[in-house]
Amino acid sequence: MSPESCPALVLNADFRPLSYYPLSLWPWQETVKAVFMERVSILSEYDREVRSPGFVMRLPSVVALKKYIAPARRPAFTRFNVFLRDRFECQYCGSHEDLTFDHVLPKSRGGVTSWDNVVTACAPCNLHKGGRLVRECHMYPRRRPARPSVHELQDNGRAFPPRFLHETWRDYLYWDTELEP
């Protein structure tokens, strides 16, 4: 196992992941640096070691920050966060393929780019709707677009576990899936 395949799960001082999606992971170099700077506590380790002429250290697999970082009160409006709010699903047909975002009230009709006016749409639905109003094309979003809470985005992120979850992370993550050894 190379050090590059040994990321560390990073927990806040309350032992919760900083984020679920994307999962808060640091590469081994950043983790070792944080250990030396005494910014984190090591909670679990890999069997893999790194060495220098006068030093040997098992690579941390789970670390917790020593100082609590308060989560953002409001999530940033980004394309990724819109997709996460909508669970990576077209709000018109339910597809998970070729996703874009759509202005419910088209920009050409005075619509703005905001949480309350943008939904996830697959490219075919977005193209079909075009610059028309929802009532003109009879395409209504499955859920009314709204600003999500940070908690809602975190919950939605738990629905999309990463492909690899190390066994030492098991006690700190809450997914209904098998964890790989």
C-alpha positions in Angstrom: 0.0 0.0 0.0 1.6 3.3 -1.1 1.3 6.4 1.1 -0.8 8.0 -1.6 -3.5 5.4 -1.0 -3.7 6.3 2.7 -5.8 9.4 3.1 -6.9 10.5 6.6 -10.5 11.1 7.5 -10.6 14.5 9.1 -13.0 15.1 11.9 -14.0 18.3 13.6 -13.2 18.7 17.3 -16.7 17.2 18.0 -15.6 14.0 16.2 -18.0 14.6 13.2 -16.6 14.7 9.6 -16.0 18.3 8.4 -18.1 17.3 5.4 -19.7 14.1 4.0 -19.8 15.0 0.4 -17.2 15.4 -0.6 -15.9 13.4 2.4 -13.3 15.4 4.4 -10.1 13.6 3.6 -6.5 14.9 3.6 -3.6 13.3 1.8 -1.0 11.7 4.0 1.5 14.6 3.6 -1.0 17.2 4.9 -2.0 14.9 7.7 1.6 14.4 8.9 2.2 18.1 8.8 -0.9 18.8 10.9 0.3 16.2 13.4 3.7 17.9 13.7 2.1 21.3 14.1 -0.1 19.8 16.8 -3.3 20.8 15.1 -4.9 17.3 15.2 -5.1 14.3 17.4 -4.6 10.9 15.9 -7.5 8.6 16.5 -6.6 5.7 14.3 -3.7 4.6 12.1 -3.0 2.5 9.0 -0.5 -0.4 9.1 1.7 1.7 6.7 4.7 3.6 8.1 6.7 6.6 6.7 10.3 6.9 7.6 13.1 9.4 7.6 16.7 8.8 8.9 15.7 9.5 12.5 12.0 9.1 12.5 9.3 6.4 12.0 5.6 7.1 12.0 2.5 5.0 11.3 0.3 7.0 8.9 -2.9 8.3 10.6 -6.2 7.1 9.1 -8.5 9.2 11.3 -7.6 12.5 12.9 -9.6 15.1 14.8 -9.0 18.8 14.8 -8.0 20.2 18.2 -9.9 23.4 17.6 -13.6 23.3 16.6 -14.4 24.8 13.2 -18.0 26.1 13.2 -19.8 25.0 10.1 -21.0 27.6 7.7 -24.5 28.8 8.6 -25.6 29.1 5.0 -24.3 26.9 2.2 -22.6 28.6 -0.7 -24.6 28.8 -3.9 -22.6 26.6 -6.3 -23.5 24.2 -9.1 -22.4 21.3 -7.0 -24.5 22.3 -4.0 -27.6 22.7 -6.3 -27.0 19.2 -7.6 -26.5 17.9 -4.0 -29.7 19.7 -2.8 -31.6 18.0 -5.6 -29.8 14.6 -5.0 -28.2 14.6 -8.4 -31.6 14.1 -10.0 -33.3 16.0 -12.8 -36.2 17.8 -11.1 -38.3 17.4 -14.2 -37.9 13.7 -15.2 -35.8 12.1 -12.5 -32.8 11.3 -14.7 -29.3 11.1 -13.1 -27.5 11.5 -16.5 -26.1 14.6 -18.2 -27.0 17.1 -15.5 -27.1 20.8 -15.9 -29.0 23.5 -14.0 -32.1 25.2 -15.2 -33.6 28.6 -14.3 -37.2 27.9 -13.4 -38.1 31.5 -14.4 -35.7 31.8 -17.4 -33.1 34.5 -17.3 -34.5 35.8 -20.6 -37.8 36.5 -18.7 -36.1 38.2 -15.7 -35.1 35.1 -13.7 -32.1 35.3 -11.4 -29.5 32.8 -10.5 -30.5 31.9 -6.9 -31.4 29.0 -4.7 -35.1 29.9 -5.3 -34.9 29.9 -9.1 -32.4 27.2 -10.1 -33.0 23.4 -10.2 -31.0 20.4 -11.4 -32.1 19.4 -14.9 -30.9 16.8 -17.4 -29.7 18.3 -20.7 -32.7 16.9 -22.7 -35.2 18.5 -20.3 -33.3 21.7 -20.1 -33.2 21.9 -23.9 -36.9 21.0 -24.2 -38.0 23.7 -21.6 -35.7 26.3 -23.2 -36.7 29.8 -22.4 -40.3 29.0 -21.7 -42.2 29.3 -18.4 -43.1 26.1 -16.6 -46.8 26.6 -17.3 -46.1 27.1 -21.0 -44.3 23.8 -21.4 -46.1 22.0 -18.5 -42.8 21.1 -16.9 -43.0 21.6 -13.1 -40.1 20.8 -10.8 -40.6 17.9 -8.5 -39.6 20.0 -5.5 -39.9 23.7 -5.2 -36.4 25.2 -5.3 -35.3 26.7 -2.0 -32.1 27.5 -0.1 -31.1 24.3 1.7 -29.6 24.3 5.2 -26.1 23.0 5.8 -27.7 20.1 7.6 -29.8 19.2 4.6 -26.8 19.2 2.3 -24.9 17.0 4.8 -27.8 14.6 5.0 -28.1 14.4 1.2 -24.3 13.8 1.0 -24.7 10.7 3.2 -26.8 9.2 0.4 -23.7 9.2 -1.9 -20.9 7.3 -0.1 -17.5 7.3 -1.7 -16.3 4.2 -3.5 -13.7 3.6 -0.8 -14.2 3.7 2.9 -11.5 2.4 5.2 -12.5 0.2 8.0 -11.0 2.5 10.6 -13.5 5.2 9.5 -16.5 3.0 10.4 -17.2 4.5 13.9 -17.2 8.1 12.5 -19.4 7.7 9.4 -23.0 6.9 9.0 -23.8 5.2 5.7 -25.9 2.2 5.1 -23.3 0.4 3.1 -20.5 -2.1 3.6 -17.2 -0.6 4.2 -14.2 -2.0 2.4 -11.3 -3.4 4.3 
